[in-house]
Amino acid sequence: MLISAARWLLQSNIPLSPPFSVCSPVTPDGVFLTSASKDGQPQLRNGVTGDWIGTFQGHKGAVWACVLNDSAFVAATASADFTARVWNAVTGDEVHQFPHKHIVRTVAFERGLTATKLVTAGPEKLIRVFDLSRPDAPPVELPKTPDSVRCLAWSPDNTALLVAYLDRPGVDICDLRSGQIVETLDSQGPVTSIEVTEGGQYLVTADGTAVCVRDAASLEVRKEHKVEGYTVESASYCPERKKLVAGGSDMWVHLYDYDSGKELECGRGHHGPVHCIRFAPGGGTYASGSEDGTIRIWQTDFTAQAEGMALEGTQAAPAAENGAA
């Protein structure tokens, strides 16, 4: 089973073992796609073609998350082998290994090209912040969380963490300077996806029944889109194109007009629930990861019959009607 992460930055994890997509800024070397999987073999791919570049080898258990920093020179993984690991994304070599006392479910780099902080969390109910400029120093441990951490993200200014839980509604805003929860954002159910959009302007969450878009600075709700006919597990917003994408229990990917909420397209191709979905920079394409063990790259302006490019194993296998960029 793959857990994808596109080099367009996502910072979100799912508690099962889905293909998990993550997106980061465009770099001089292009766009990349990382994938984590139950076989413990996280991989790096070309984000446009899906071509395999390399594998990060060393984990002894399922890898729940794999992310790149904003420069894409460094990768980090979170694993069921009770470790988080940091990798040289150019050579594939392991740089640091951080032991934990339980499964590590989520990992996220501080925002920015010169960032040095890495945060980890999971069922241990502890959030740890590591300083990669001092990897031998003990991490900063924040006060114990009220539930197992499902996913988290850094605030745009790196002063706070946005934290969602496995069985608890809402998103807690944890101030890193005080270590205290300073605000809780309401949701109807447990939040399964957190995205801070490129540029840090918007915060996007999904809670099963709705997609909520907030101003990332004020945290005021700008749009709440109720979904019908399926349970939404992940969503992404592209401000440049004024479009939302969402995926979940019905195995389809849904493209919506942001202002009206009208569904513009519905993409078929996955054969299992869609656990993660994210726009690429600029919104021309987006990636989806499913329980079926594939990652698919879609064009934003695809036809209703398009099935995307399926990435499975180490092969990029075009579907019958290719919707990839």
C-alpha positions in Angstrom: 0.0 0.0 0.0 1.4 3.4 -1.0 1.1 6.6 1.0 1.9 9.3 -1.4 3.4 12.7 -0.7 3.9 15.1 -3.5 6.6 17.7 -3.5 4.0 20.3 -3.4 3.6 20.2 0.5 0.8 18.6 2.4 1.4 18.0 6.1 -1.4 15.5 6.8 -1.5 11.9 7.8 -4.2 9.3 7.8 -4.5 6.7 10.6 -4.9 3.7 8.3 -2.3 3.0 5.7 -3.5 4.9 2.6 -1.6 6.2 -0.2 -1.0 9.6 1.2 -0.3 12.7 -1.0 1.7 15.8 0.1 2.7 18.9 -1.8 5.6 21.5 -1.5 6.8 24.6 -3.4 8.3 24.4 -6.9 12.1 24.3 -6.9 14.7 25.0 -9.5 14.9 21.2 -10.1 11.2 20.9 -10.7 8.4 19.0 -8.8 8.9 15.8 -6.9 6.7 13.1 -5.4 7.5 11.1 -2.3 5.6 8.0 -1.3 5.5 6.0 2.0 4.1 2.5 2.3 3.4 -0.5 4.6 6.4 -2.2 3.1 8.6 0.3 4.8 10.1 1.5 1.5 9.4 5.3 1.1 10.3 6.5 -2.4 11.1 9.6 -4.4 9.6 10.2 -7.8 9.3 12.8 -10.5 6.1 14.8 -9.6 5.0 15.2 -13.2 5.8 11.9 -14.8 5.7 9.7 -11.7 9.1 8.1 -12.7 10.9 6.5 -9.9 14.1 8.3 -8.7 15.1 6.4 -5.5 14.1 4.6 -2.3 14.9 5.6 1.3 16.0 2.3 2.9 16.3 1.4 6.5 12.8 1.3 8.2 11.8 -1.9 9.9 8.0 -1.2 9.8 5.3 0.5 7.9 6.0 4.1 7.0 3.0 6.4 7.7 4.3 9.6 6.3 7.1 10.9 4.1 7.6 14.6 3.5 10.2 16.9 1.9 11.3 20.3 3.3 10.7 23.4 1.2 14.0 23.2 -0.5 13.5 19.5 -1.3 17.0 18.6 -0.2 15.9 16.9 3.0 13.2 14.3 3.6 11.6 13.0 6.8 9.7 9.8 7.5 7.4 8.6 10.3 7.2 4.9 11.0 5.5 2.1 12.9 9.1 1.0 13.9 8.9 3.7 16.6 11.3 6.0 14.8 11.3 9.2 12.8 14.1 9.5 10.3 15.7 12.3 8.3 17.2 11.7 4.9 19.5 13.4 2.4 16.9 13.6 -0.5 19.7 13.9 -3.1 21.8 10.9 -2.1 19.1 8.9 -0.3 21.3 8.4 2.8 19.9 8.4 6.3 21.1 11.5 8.2 19.4 11.2 11.6 17.3 8.7 13.4 15.1 9.8 16.3 13.8 6.9 18.5 10.3 7.2 20.0 8.3 5.0 22.5 5.4 4.4 20.1 4.4 4.5 16.5 5.2 7.9 14.8 2.2 8.8 12.8 3.0 12.3 11.5 6.1 14.4 10.8 6.4 17.9 9.4 9.2 20.3 8.6 9.1 23.9 9.7 8.2 26.2 6.8 10.8 28.1 4.9 14.0 27.3 2.8 16.3 27.7 5.8 14.1 26.0 8.4 15.8 23.7 10.9 12.9 22.4 13.0 11.1 19.1 12.6 8.0 18.1 14.6 6.7 14.5 15.2 3.6 13.1 16.9 1.3 10.1 17.1 -0.4 7.7 19.6 2.1 8.5 22.3 0.2 11.8 22.8 3.4 13.7 22.8 4.5 16.4 20.3 8.3 16.6 19.9 10.2 19.4 18.2 13.7 18.5 17.0 16.3 21.1 16.0 18.1 19.6 13.0 21.0 22.1 13.4 21.6 20.3 16.8 20.4 16.7 16.1 22.1 15.3 19.2 20.2 17.7 21.6 17.1 16.4 23.2 13.8 17.5 21.5 11.5 20.0 23.0 8.5 18.1 24.3 5.2 20.0 24.5 2.6 19.2 27.2 0.7 15.9 26.6 -2.1 16.1 24.1 -5.7 15.1 25.0 -5.8 12.3 22.4 -3.7 10.4 19.9 -2.4 12.9 17.2 -3.7 12.1 13.7 -2.2 15.0 11.8 -0.6 18.4 12.3 0.8 21.4 10.4 3.0 24.4 11.1 1.3 27.8 11.1 2.5 30.2 8.3 4.8 32.1 10.7 6.2 28.9 12.4 5.1 30.1 15.8 2.3 27.6 16.4 1.2 24.1 15.4 -2.2 23.1 14.1 -3.1 19.7 15.7 -5.9 17.3 14.9 -6.7 14.1 16.8 -7.8 10.5 16.0 -11.1 10.5 18.0 -11.6 14.1 19.0 -13.2 16.9 17.0 -11.6 20.2 16.4 -8.1 21.5 15.6 -6.0 22.8 18.5 -3.7 25.8 18.0 -0.6 25.1 20.1 1.6 28.1 20.7 5.2 26.9 20.5 6.6 29.8 22.7 4.4 28.8 25.7 3.6 25.2 24.8 0.0 25.9 25.5 -3.2 25.4 23.5 -4.4 29.0 22.8 -7.4 28.2 20.6 -9.5 25.3 19.3 -11.2 25.5 15.9 -14.6 23.8 15.8 -15.5 20.8 13.6 -18.4 18.4 13.4 -16.1 15.4 13.7 -12.5 14.4 14.0 -10.4 16.3 11.4 -8.7 13.9 8.9 -6.8 16.5 6.8 -5.0 19.8 7.5 -3.6 21.9 4.7 -1.9 25.3 4.8 -2.0 26.6 1.2 1.0 27.7 -0.7 2.0 31.1 0.5 0.4 30.5 3.9 -2.8 32.4 3.2 -5.5 29.8 3.9 -6.1 26.9 6.3 -8.1 24.0 4.8 -9.6 21.2 6.9 -11.8 18.2 6.3 -13.9 16.5 9.0 -16.0 13.9 7.2 -19.0 16.1 6.5 -17.5 19.3 5.3 -14.5 21.1 3.9 -13.7 24.3 5.8 -11.4 27.1 4.4 -10.2 29.7 7.0 -8.0 32.7 6.8 -4.7 31.4 8.1 -3.9 34.7 9.9 -7.2 35.5 11.6 -8.6 31.9 11.6 -11.9 33.3 10.5 -14.0 30.9 8.3 -14.1 32.0 4.7 -16.0 29.1 3.2 -17.6 25.9 4.5 -18.5 23.4 1.9 -20.8 20.6 2.9 -20.3 17.4 0.9 -23.1 15.0 -0.1 -23.1 11.3 -1.0 -19.7 10.5 0.6 -17.6 11.0 3.7 -14.7 13.4 2.9 -11.3 12.5 4.2 -9.1 15.0 2.5 -9.4 18.3 0.7 -7.2 21.0 -1.0 -7.8 24.5 -2.1 -6.1 26.4 -5.0 -6.7 30.2 -4.5 -5.3 31.0 -8.0 -7.9 28.9 -9.7 -10.7 29.3 -7.1 -11.2 25.6 -7.0 -11.5 22.9 -4.3 -10.8 19.2 -4.6 -12.0 16.6 -2.2 -11.8 12.8 -1.8 -13.2 10.2 0.5 -15.3 7.1 0.9 -16.9 7.0 -2.6 -13.6 6.3 -4.3 -13.9 9.3 -6.6 -12.2 12.7 -6.7 -14.4 15.7 -6.7 -13.5 19.2 -8.2 -15.6 22.1 -7.0 -16.0 25.8 -7.8 -14.9 27.6 -4.6 -17.3 30.5 -4.8 -20.5 28.6 -5.7 -19.7 25.2 -4.3 -20.9 23.6 -7.6 -19.3 20.3 -8.5 -17.4 20.8 -11.8 -16.0 17.3 -12.4 -15.9 13.9 -10.7 -12.9 11.7 -11.5 -13.2 8.0 -11.6 -10.3 5.5 -11.5 -9.6 4.6 -7.8 -10.9 1.3 -6.5 -10.8 2.2 -2.8 -11.5 5.2 -0.6 -9.5 8.3 -1.3 -7.5 9.2 1.8 -5.5 12.1 0.6 -5.7 14.8 -2.1 -3.6 17.9 -2.8 -3.2 20.5 -5.5 0.2 21.0 -7.1 1.6 24.6 -7.1 -0.5 26.7 -9.4 -3.3 24.2 -9.4 -2.8 22.8 -12.9 -2.7 19.2 -11.5 -3.4 17.5 -8.2 -2.5 14.2 -6.7 -4.8 11.7 -4.9 -3.9 8.6 -2.8 -6.2 5.7 -2.2 -6.7 2.6 -0.2 -6.3 0.7 -3.5 -2.6 1.2 -3.3 -2.2 3.8 -6.1 -1.5 7.5 -6.4 -3.1 9.3 -9.3 -2.1 12.6 -10.9 -5.0 14.5 -12.4 -5.4 17.5 -14.6 -7.6 20.2 -13.0 -9.5 20.6 -16.2 -10.1 17.0 -17.0 -13.1 15.4 -18.6 -15.7 13.5 -16.6 -14.3 10.2 -18.0 -10.7 10.9 -17.2 -9.0 8.4 -14.9 -5.7 10.0 -14.2 -2.2 8.5 -14.2 -2.0 5.6 -11.7 1.4 5.2 -9.9 1.7 1.7 -8.5 4.9 0.1 -7.2 7.8 1.5 -9.2 5.9 1.9 -12.4 3.9 4.9 -13.7 1.1 3.1 -15.5 -1.2 5.4 -17.6 -4.9 4.7 -17.2 -7.1 4.0 -20.2 -7.8 7.7 -20.4 -4.8 9.6 -19.1 -5.6 12.7 -17.1 -2.0 13.4 -16.0 0.0 16.5 -16.7 
